[in-house]
Amino acid sequence: MKKYFITAMALLVLSFGQVAKAEGLAVGAKVGTLGTGVEITGYALDRLNLRLGINYLTFDYSTEIDDIEYDMSPRFASALALADWHCFGNNFRITGGVAVNQ
């Protein structure tokens, strides 16, 4: 489990701020509590951006407690549709939207 945590933290540091922009469109990779994911941000109006993202996380875990073996293989998937309002015209933003978790 420690190996996965260290790997996740390394990926987070390496992917922080990795965004490619082109004519009002940005694509970014991310790592977080929802798993690894991809996000697309597009310019909608002055001070308003729209974001779409997907995340995926899976892992295996096995343990034994009181001579009973437990095996877990959860898989998590989520999709996000968000709107960012940059109310002061800088990096501060208010975000609202919808998230669907599977």
TORPA-4810 file (N, C-alpha, C, O; in nm, 3 decimals):
<nodes>
NODE_1_0.083_-0.119_0.000_0.000_0.000_0.000_0.088_0.126_0.000_0.054_0.226_-0.063_M
NODE_2_0.200_0.119_0.072_0.290_0.233_0.078_0.348_0.263_-0.060_0.368_0.380_-0.096_K
NODE_3_0.376_0.158_-0.138_0.430_0.176_-0.273_0.332_0.253_-0.361_0.372_0.340_-0.438_K
NODE_4_0.201_0.220_-0.349_0.100_0.290_-0.428_0.088_0.437_-0.387_0.070_0.524_-0.472_Y
NODE_5_0.099_0.464_-0.258_0.092_0.602_-0.209_0.209_0.683_-0.262_0.189_0.795_-0.309_F
NODE_6_0.328_0.630_-0.256_0.447_0.700_-0.304_0.437_0.724_-0.455_0.471_0.831_-0.504_I
NODE_7_0.389_0.622_-0.529_0.372_0.638_-0.673_0.270_0.746_-0.705_0.291_0.828_-0.794_T
NODE_8_0.158_0.746_-0.632_0.054_0.848_-0.654_0.107_0.988_-0.624_0.077_1.081_-0.698_A
NODE_9_0.183_1.004_-0.518_0.238_1.135_-0.483_0.339_1.181_-0.589_0.342_1.298_-0.625_M
NODE_10_0.420_1.089_-0.640_0.516_1.125_-0.745_0.444_1.168_-0.872_0.484_1.266_-0.936_A
NODE_11_0.339_1.096_-0.908_0.262_1.135_-1.027_0.194_1.270_-1.007_0.185_1.350_-1.100_L
NODE_12_0.147_1.296_-0.886_0.084_1.424_-0.856_0.182_1.538_-0.874_0.149_1.640_-0.934_L
NODE_13_0.302_1.522_-0.822_0.404_1.626_-0.834_0.443_1.646_-0.980_0.458_1.760_-1.025_V
NODE_14_0.459_1.536_-1.054_0.499_1.547_-1.194_0.390_1.605_-1.282_0.420_1.674_-1.380_L
NODE_15_0.262_1.578_-1.250_0.155_1.626_-1.335_0.101_1.762_-1.294_0.019_1.819_-1.365_S
NODE_16_0.145_1.815_-1.181_0.094_1.944_-1.134_0.127_2.053_-1.235_0.244_2.078_-1.266_F
NODE_17_0.024_2.116_-1.285_0.044_2.225_-1.378_0.071_2.183_-1.521_0.105_2.268_-1.604_G
NODE_18_0.057_2.055_-1.553_0.081_2.009_-1.689_-0.044_2.030_-1.772_-0.130_1.943_-1.779_Q
NODE_19_-0.054_2.146_-1.834_-0.171_2.179_-1.914_-0.125_2.229_-2.050_-0.034_2.311_-2.059_V
NODE_20_-0.188_2.180_-2.155_-0.158_2.227_-2.290_-0.273_2.316_-2.336_-0.388_2.272_-2.335_A
NODE_21_-0.244_2.439_-2.377_-0.347_2.534_-2.418_-0.341_2.560_-2.567_-0.234_2.563_-2.627_K
NODE_22_-0.459_2.577_-2.626_-0.466_2.611_-2.768_-0.596_2.684_-2.795_-0.704_2.625_-2.789_A
NODE_23_-0.587_2.814_-2.826_-0.702_2.893_-2.869_-0.824_2.878_-2.779_-0.932_2.842_-2.826_E
NODE_24_-0.809_2.903_-2.650_-0.922_2.897_-2.559_-0.958_2.757_-2.514_-1.063_2.737_-2.453_G
NODE_25_-0.873_2.659_-2.542_-0.897_2.521_-2.503_-0.775_2.470_-2.427_-0.661_2.495_-2.468_L
NODE_26_-0.798_2.400_-2.316_-0.688_2.345_-2.237_-0.718_2.199_-2.205_-0.832_2.163_-2.176_A
NODE_27_-0.613_2.117_-2.210_-0.625_1.976_-2.177_-0.523_1.947_-2.068_-0.407_1.986_-2.080_V
NODE_28_-0.567_1.880_-1.961_-0.477_1.854_-1.851_-0.492_1.714_-1.796_-0.600_1.655_-1.803_G
NODE_29_-0.382_1.660_-1.743_-0.383_1.532_-1.673_-0.382_1.561_-1.524_-0.321_1.659_-1.480_A
NODE_30_-0.448_1.475_-1.446_-0.454_1.500_-1.303_-0.452_1.370_-1.225_-0.488_1.264_-1.276_K
NODE_31_-0.411_1.381_-1.099_-0.411_1.270_-1.005_-0.468_1.325_-0.876_-0.424_1.429_-0.827_V
NODE_32_-0.565_1.255_-0.819_-0.626_1.303_-0.696_-0.700_1.192_-0.624_-0.680_1.074_-0.654_G
NODE_33_-0.786_1.229_-0.531_-0.859_1.131_-0.453_-0.960_1.053_-0.537_-1.003_0.945_-0.496_T
NODE_34_-0.999_1.105_-0.652_-1.089_1.034_-0.742_-1.014_0.944_-0.839_-1.076_0.872_-0.918_L
NODE_35_-0.881_0.946_-0.835_-0.799_0.863_-0.923_-0.725_0.948_-1.024_-0.712_1.069_-1.008_G
NODE_36_-0.676_0.882_-1.128_-0.610_0.954_-1.236_-0.717_0.998_-1.336_-0.821_0.933_-1.349_T
NODE_37_-0.691_1.107_-1.404_-0.794_1.156_-1.495_-0.743_1.253_-1.598_-0.626_1.292_-1.600_G
NODE_38_-0.837_1.291_-1.684_-0.812_1.387_-1.790_-0.922_1.493_-1.781_-1.037_1.461_-1.752_V
NODE_39_-0.885_1.617_-1.806_-0.980_1.727_-1.799_-0.962_1.818_-1.920_-0.850_1.849_-1.960_E
NODE_40_-1.074_1.861_-1.976_-1.074_1.956_-2.088_-1.145_2.081_-2.041_-1.257_2.075_-1.991_I
NODE_41_-1.080_2.196_-2.058_-1.137_2.325_-2.020_-1.150_2.411_-2.144_-1.057_2.421_-2.224_T
NODE_42_-1.265_2.473_-2.159_-1.288_2.559_-2.274_-1.344_2.694_-2.231_-1.419_2.704_-2.134_G
NODE_43_-1.309_2.796_-2.305_-1.357_2.932_-2.282_-1.503_2.939_-2.328_-1.535_2.897_-2.439_Y
NODE_44_-1.593_2.992_-2.242_-1.734_3.005_-2.277_-1.772_3.151_-2.296_-1.821_3.190_-2.402_A
NODE_45_-1.750_3.232_-2.195_-1.780_3.375_-2.196_-1.669_3.447_-2.122_-1.580_3.383_-2.065_L
NODE_46_-1.673_3.579_-2.124_-1.576_3.656_-2.046_-1.586_3.615_-1.900_-1.692_3.627_-1.839_D
NODE_47_-1.477_3.567_-1.841_-1.466_3.522_-1.703_-1.541_3.393_-1.672_-1.563_3.362_-1.555_R
NODE_48_-1.580_3.317_-1.773_-1.649_3.191_-1.752_-1.588_3.082_-1.838_-1.578_3.095_-1.960_L
NODE_49_-1.545_2.972_-1.773_-1.491_2.855_-1.841_-1.579_2.735_-1.812_-1.643_2.728_-1.707_N
NODE_50_-1.583_2.641_-1.904_-1.653_2.515_-1.884_-1.550_2.403_-1.883_-1.457_2.403_-1.964_L
NODE_51_-1.568_2.306_-1.790_-1.474_2.195_-1.779_-1.547_2.062_-1.784_-1.655_2.048_-1.726_R
NODE_52_-1.489_1.965_-1.853_-1.535_1.828_-1.854_-1.419_1.740_-1.813_-1.306_1.759_-1.860_L
NODE_53_-1.445_1.644_-1.727_-1.337_1.557_-1.682_-1.385_1.416_-1.654_-1.502_1.393_-1.624_G
NODE_54_-1.292_1.322_-1.663_-1.318_1.184_-1.625_-1.203_1.138_-1.537_-1.089_1.182_-1.552_I
NODE_55_-1.235_1.048_-1.442_-1.137_0.994_-1.349_-1.157_0.844_-1.337_-1.268_0.793_-1.355_N
NODE_56_-1.049_0.772_-1.306_-1.058_0.627_-1.290_-0.956_0.584_-1.185_-0.842_0.630_-1.184_Y
NODE_57_-1.001_0.494_-1.096_-0.913_0.442_-0.991_-0.947_0.296_-0.966_-1.064_0.262_-0.951_L
NODE_58_-0.846_0.212_-0.963_-0.864_0.071_-0.929_-0.743_0.024_-0.850_-0.631_0.071_-0.870_T
NODE_59_-0.767_-0.068_-0.759_-0.657_-0.127_-0.684_-0.702_-0.260_-0.624_-0.822_-0.286_-0.615_F
NODE_60_-0.607_-0.341_-0.586_-0.633_-0.470_-0.521_-0.578_-0.466_-0.380_-0.470_-0.411_-0.356_D
NODE_61_-0.652_-0.526_-0.287_-0.607_-0.529_-0.148_-0.648_-0.662_-0.087_-0.763_-0.703_-0.099_Y
NODE_62_-0.555_-0.728_-0.022_-0.581_-0.854_0.046_-0.527_-0.847_0.187_-0.420_-0.792_0.212_S
NODE_63_-0.604_-0.903_0.281_-0.560_-0.906_0.421_-0.624_-1.025_0.489_-0.719_-1.085_0.437_T
NODE_64_-0.573_-1.059_0.604_-0.629_-1.168_0.684_-0.649_-1.118_0.826_-0.557_-1.066_0.888_E
NODE_65_-0.771_-1.134_0.877_-0.805_-1.093_1.012_-0.874_-1.210_1.080_-0.974_-1.260_1.030_I
NODE_66_-0.819_-1.254_1.193_-0.875_-1.367_1.269_-0.897_-1.489_1.180_-1.005_-1.550_1.182_D
NODE_67_-0.796_-1.525_1.103_-0.799_-1.642_1.013_-0.905_-1.634_0.904_-0.943_-1.737_0.848_D
NODE_68_-0.953_-1.516_0.872_-1.047_-1.496_0.762_-0.978_-1.409_0.659_-0.929_-1.300_0.690_I
NODE_69_-0.973_-1.458_0.535_-0.907_-1.383_0.428_-1.007_-1.290_0.360_-1.120_-1.327_0.331_E
NODE_70_-0.962_-1.167_0.336_-1.043_-1.067_0.268_-0.968_-1.022_0.143_-0.852_-0.983_0.150_Y
NODE_71_-1.035_-1.028_0.029_-0.979_-0.982_-0.098_-1.072_-0.875_-0.155_-1.193_-0.897_-0.168_D
NODE_72_-1.015_-0.760_-0.187_-1.094_-0.650_-0.242_-1.031_-0.601_-0.372_-0.908_-0.592_-0.382_M
NODE_73_-1.113_-0.571_-0.469_-1.068_-0.515_-0.596_-1.166_-0.406_-0.641_-1.235_-0.424_-0.741_S
NODE_74_-1.171_-0.294_-0.568_-1.266_-0.189_-0.608_-1.221_-0.116_-0.734_-1.101_-0.103_-0.761_P
NODE_75_-1.319_-0.070_-0.810_-1.295_0.010_-0.928_-1.388_0.130_-0.923_-1.510_0.115_-0.910_R
NODE_76_-1.330_0.247_-0.933_-1.407_0.371_-0.924_-1.394_0.447_-1.056_-1.285_0.457_-1.113_F
NODE_77_-1.505_0.501_-1.103_-1.505_0.584_-1.222_-1.596_0.704_-1.194_-1.700_0.690_-1.130_A
NODE_78_-1.557_0.820_-1.242_-1.639_0.939_-1.223_-1.627_1.031_-1.344_-1.528_1.029_-1.417_S
NODE_79_-1.731_1.110_-1.363_-1.734_1.210_-1.470_-1.777_1.343_-1.409_-1.864_1.346_-1.322_A
NODE_80_-1.717_1.452_-1.456_-1.745_1.585_-1.402_-1.782_1.681_-1.515_-1.723_1.678_-1.623_L
NODE_81_-1.881_1.765_-1.488_-1.915_1.876_-1.577_-1.923_2.000_-1.488_-2.011_2.011_-1.403_A
NODE_82_-1.830_2.094_-1.507_-1.815_2.208_-1.417_-1.812_2.339_-1.493_-1.775_2.345_-1.610_L
NODE_83_-1.852_2.445_-1.423_-1.841_2.582_-1.475_-1.758_2.663_-1.375_-1.785_2.660_-1.255_A
NODE_84_-1.659_2.734_-1.424_-1.572_2.818_-1.342_-1.600_2.965_-1.371_-1.588_3.010_-1.485_D
NODE_85_-1.637_3.039_-1.270_-1.659_3.183_-1.283_-1.542_3.255_-1.217_-1.526_3.247_-1.095_W
NODE_86_-1.462_3.324_-1.294_-1.348_3.402_-1.245_-1.401_3.543_-1.215_-1.386_3.635_-1.295_H
NODE_87_-1.462_3.556_-1.097_-1.537_3.678_-1.064_-1.449_3.803_-1.053_-1.499_3.914_-1.074_C
NODE_88_-1.322_3.789_-1.021_-1.234_3.905_-1.009_-1.139_3.919_-1.128_-1.054_4.008_-1.131_F
NODE_89_-1.154_3.831_-1.227_-1.070_3.838_-1.346_-0.929_3.786_-1.325_-0.840_3.813_-1.406_G
NODE_90_-0.905_3.712_-1.215_-0.772_3.655_-1.192_-0.785_3.505_-1.167_-0.880_3.443_-1.216_N
NODE_91_-0.692_3.446_-1.094_-0.694_3.301_-1.072_-0.799_3.256_-0.970_-0.827_3.136_-0.964_N
NODE_92_-0.856_3.344_-0.892_-0.963_3.308_-0.799_-1.088_3.274_-0.879_-1.124_3.346_-0.972_F
NODE_93_-1.154_3.163_-0.843_-1.273_3.123_-0.917_-1.375_3.060_-0.823_-1.340_3.007_-0.717_R
NODE_94_-1.499_3.066_-0.864_-1.608_2.995_-0.797_-1.654_2.889_-0.896_-1.683_2.919_-1.012_I
NODE_95_-1.661_2.764_-0.850_-1.692_2.651_-0.937_-1.821_2.584_-0.893_-1.843_2.564_-0.774_T
NODE_96_-1.904_2.550_-0.989_-2.025_2.471_-0.964_-2.041_2.371_-1.075_-1.989_2.391_-1.185_G
NODE_97_-2.114_2.263_-1.047_-2.134_2.165_-1.152_-2.193_2.036_-1.102_-2.254_2.029_-0.995_G
NODE_98_-2.174_1.933_-1.181_-2.232_1.802_-1.154_-2.121_1.697_-1.160_-2.034_1.701_-1.248_V
NODE_99_-2.125_1.601_-1.066_-2.032_1.489_-1.066_-2.112_1.359_-1.060_-2.207_1.347_-0.983_A
NODE_100_-2.073_1.263_-1.142_-2.137_1.132_-1.142_-2.031_1.031_-1.104_-1.929_1.021_-1.171_V
NODE_101_-2.055_0.956_-0.997_-1.962_0.854_-0.951_-2.022_0.715_-0.974_-2.139_0.691_-0.945_N
NODE_102_-1.940_0.625_-1.028_-1.984_0.487_-1.050_-1.919_0.397_-0.947_-1.942_0.276_-0.948_Q
</nodes>
